[in-house]
Amino acid sequence: MSKNAKIILILLLAAAVLSVGIIFMQKNQTPSPVARITLDGELIREIPLDEVEESYSFVVDSESGSNTILVEPGRIRVSEADCPDQVCVNQGFISDGTVPVVCLPHKLMIEIVGGGSEFDAAAG
């Protein structure tokens, strides 16, 4: 094999390795965590949690009742609700997609998507 052929082979090999590395890095990039708030199955608000710089709250009213949602940098919770069981309030903050906050009496759900927090069925 000539010297030029070896150089071309090495350059092609380096390009292939670089291409695989770029593809692998792009696959491993996860989107930023977004809190998705649904009421009776309808999306009412999305909040990119990595863009929150200061805490704030807002109220979600429905025919069933009212929930106050508290948003802080990187996390979210139901801080007040007029439902009888208070399970959604007692759950506290969530910051990943492991477990959503659910208020069954008001048909409210807060889930986090993205941010590398998606549950991986293969991981158990």
Residue pairs with C-beta under 8 A, 6 or more apart in sequence:
1 9
30 114
30 115
30 116
31 113
31 114
31 115
32 48
32 49
32 50
32 51
32 114
32 115
33 48
33 49
33 50
33 74
33 95
33 96
33 97
33 112
33 113
33 114
33 115
33 117
34 46
34 47
34 48
34 49
34 112
34 113
34 114
34 115
35 46
35 47
35 49
35 71
35 76
35 110
35 111
35 112
36 43
36 45
36 46
36 110
36 111
36 112
36 113
37 43
37 44
37 45
37 46
37 47
37 60
37 69
37 108
37 109
37 110
38 44
38 108
38 109
38 111
39 60
39 62
39 106
39 107
39 108
40 62
40 107
41 107
44 60
47 71
47 76
49 71
49 73
49 74
49 75
49 76
49 95
49 112
49 115
50 73
50 74
50 115
52 71
52 72
52 73
52 74
53 73
54 73
55 70
55 71
55 72
55 73
56 70
56 71
57 68
57 69
57 70
57 71
57 79
58 68
58 69
58 71
59 66
59 67
59 68
59 69
60 66
60 67
60 68
60 69
60 106
60 108
62 106
62 107
62 108
64 83
64 105
64 106
64 107
65 81
65 82
65 83
65 105
65 106
66 80
66 81
66 82
66 106
67 78
67 80
67 81
67 83
67 88
67 103
67 106
67 108
68 78
68 79
68 80
68 81
69 76
69 77
69 78
69 79
69 110
70 76
70 77
70 78
70 79
72 93
74 95
75 93
75 94
75 95
76 93
76 94
76 95
76 101
76 110
76 112
77 89
77 91
77 92
77 93
77 94
77 101
77 110
78 88
78 89
78 91
78 101
78 103
78 108
78 110
79 89
80 89
81 88
81 89
81 103
81 106
83 103
83 104
83 105
83 106
84 105
85 105
87 102
87 103
87 104
88 101
88 102
88 103
88 108
91 99
91 101
94 100
94 101
94 110
94 112
95 112
95 117
96 112
96 115
96 117
97 111
97 112
97 113
97 114
97 115
97 117
97 118
97 119
98 117
98 119
100 109
100 110
100 111
100 112
101 109
101 110
101 111
102 108
102 109
102 110
103 109
